[in-house]
Amino acid sequence: MDAMTSPAPTMSELSYEQARDELIRVVNELEQGSSTLEQSLALWERGEALARRCEEWLIGAKARLDAARLAATTPSEDATPTR
């Protein structure tokens, strides 16, 4: 299956970059103001979902960074104290 016929990823499958790029496209389209009210509402809802997806990625990334920092500053249980 090529890229043109493959199904679009679901919201939960979007990478941060994919969600961010689509959110930028949605915002640009809304700012143009050429959509009907119904189209604008659909775009707004899609934008809200994309923003939530981006936030999920950023919260997850922060949690990973916090865990890595904690692991780097916490002495391991295997380490024996030296005197």
Buried (B, 14 or more C-beta within 10 A) or exposed (E): EEEEEEEEEEBEEBEBEBBBEBBEBBBEBBEEEEBEEEEBEEBBEBBEBBBEBBEBBEEEEEEEEEEEEEEEEEEEEEEEEEE
